[in-house]
Amino acid sequence: MIRLKKLYSIPKSFEPISFDSGLNIILGEKSEGNNKTNGVGKTMSIEFLNFCLLKKSSDSRVTLIPDSIFDADTIVYLDFNINSDSITIARAIKNPDLVTIFKNGDEIISNETIDRASEYLGNLYFEKFPSHVTRISFRNLLNPIIRDERSEFKDIIQCFDTAKRIPSDYKPHLFFFNLNIELYSEIKKVIDDLTKKTTYVSETKKLITSDYNKVGEAKAKLNELESEVSK
């Protein structure tokens, strides 16, 4: 179980956001004389949350905030629980590709890569699962839950920016429905192998028949040439 507790920064660059049990909704407050709630920080709140949950810096809007608005020395923190462990993720705006993780108050990972942090948190999440259960990364586990708003919410499986054409991954969805990830992985491997072989056959056929309409015509020409060489 993963349960969010608090999102904040040091030095304080935005109001801390606390999460209660149950459904939490972020609403934009209307300003005086204006009924619109655009530009009040709803999306950026989710971006900060996603930033702490190990979203790649190249995909994060947090790294695009000008220094004149947001102090580059700011460190964003997220407190949450994984099962019975209290976890804090710290990620600096200045070095967004490095992550520090605290577990129950002790620093476990210091300035490590996002992949390393994701691997650690994934192992922690699956710590009490049977050893035969296939593990997936922490970030992969969260993808269906924290969808990219540019996914257009048209496809349950595809949860990334549609312009990036990232292949669909059913593993986290299957895991949440307690279905067999191992079988899916085997099927996907067979399909990938078949796709590679089909592509190889297609490219080979294209190469052989570059000057002919059919493979048979190329074979006839080869026999003719072999006959000439033999003579």
Secondary structure as the mmCIF struct_conf table of DSSP 4:
data_model
#
loop_
_struct_conf.conf_type_id
_struct_conf.id
_struct_conf.beg_label_comp_id
_struct_conf.beg_label_asym_id
_struct_conf.beg_label_seq_id
_struct_conf.end_label_comp_id
_struct_conf.end_label_asym_id
_struct_conf.end_label_seq_id
STRN STRN1 ILE A 2 ILE A 10
BEND BEND1 PRO A 11 PRO A 11
BEND BEND2 PHE A 14 PHE A 14
STRN STRN2 ILE A 17 SER A 18
BEND BEND3 SER A 21 GLY A 22
HELX_LH_PP_P HELX_LH_PP_P1 GLY A 28 SER A 31
TURN_TY1_P TURN_TY1_P1 GLU A 32 GLY A 33
TURN_TY1_P TURN_TY1_P2 ASN A 38 GLY A 39
BEND BEND4 VAL A 40 GLY A 41
HELX_RH_AL_P HELX_RH_AL_P1 LYS A 42 CYS A 52
TURN_TY1_P TURN_TY1_P3 LEU A 53 LEU A 54
HELX_RH_3T_P HELX_RH_3T_P1 SER A 57 ASP A 59
BEND BEND5 ARG A 61 ARG A 61
HELX_RH_3T_P HELX_RH_3T_P2 VAL A 62 LEU A 64
BEND BEND6 ILE A 65 ILE A 65
TURN_TY1_P TURN_TY1_P4 ASP A 67 ILE A 69
BEND BEND7 PHE A 70 PHE A 70
TURN_TY1_P TURN_TY1_P5 ALA A 72 ASP A 73
STRN STRN3 ILE A 75 ILE A 82
TURN_TY1_P TURN_TY1_P6 ASN A 83 SER A 84
STRN STRN4 ASP A 85 ALA A 92
BEND BEND8 ILE A 93 ASN A 95
TURN_TY1_P TURN_TY1_P7 PRO A 96 ASP A 97
STRN STRN5 LEU A 98 LYS A 103
TURN_TY1_P TURN_TY1_P8 ASN A 104 GLY A 105
STRN STRN6 ASP A 106 THR A 113
HELX_RH_AL_P HELX_RH_AL_P2 ILE A 114 TYR A 125
TURN_TY1_P TURN_TY1_P9 PHE A 126 LYS A 128
BEND BEND9 PHE A 129 PHE A 129
TURN_TY1_P TURN_TY1_P10 SER A 131 HIS A 132
BEND BEND10 VAL A 133 VAL A 133
HELX_LH_PP_P HELX_LH_PP_P2 THR A 134 ARG A 135
HELX_RH_AL_P HELX_RH_AL_P3 PHE A 138 LEU A 142
TURN_TY1_P TURN_TY1_P11 ASN A 143 ILE A 145
BEND BEND11 ILE A 146 ILE A 146
HELX_RH_3T_P HELX_RH_3T_P3 GLU A 149 SER A 151
TURN_TY1_P TURN_TY1_P12 GLU A 152 PHE A 153
BEND BEND12 ILE A 156 ILE A 157
BEND BEND13 PHE A 160 PHE A 160
HELX_RH_3T_P HELX_RH_3T_P4 THR A 162 LYS A 164
HELX_LH_PP_P HELX_LH_PP_P3 ILE A 166 SER A 168
HELX_RH_AL_P HELX_RH_AL_P4 LYS A 171 PHE A 176
TURN_TY1_P TURN_TY1_P13 PHE A 177 ASN A 178
HELX_RH_AL_P HELX_RH_AL_P5 ILE A 181 ILE A 208
TURN_TY1_P TURN_TY1_P14 THR A 209 ASP A 211
BEND BEND14 TYR A 212 LYS A 214
HELX_RH_AL_P HELX_RH_AL_P6 VAL A 215 SER A 230
#
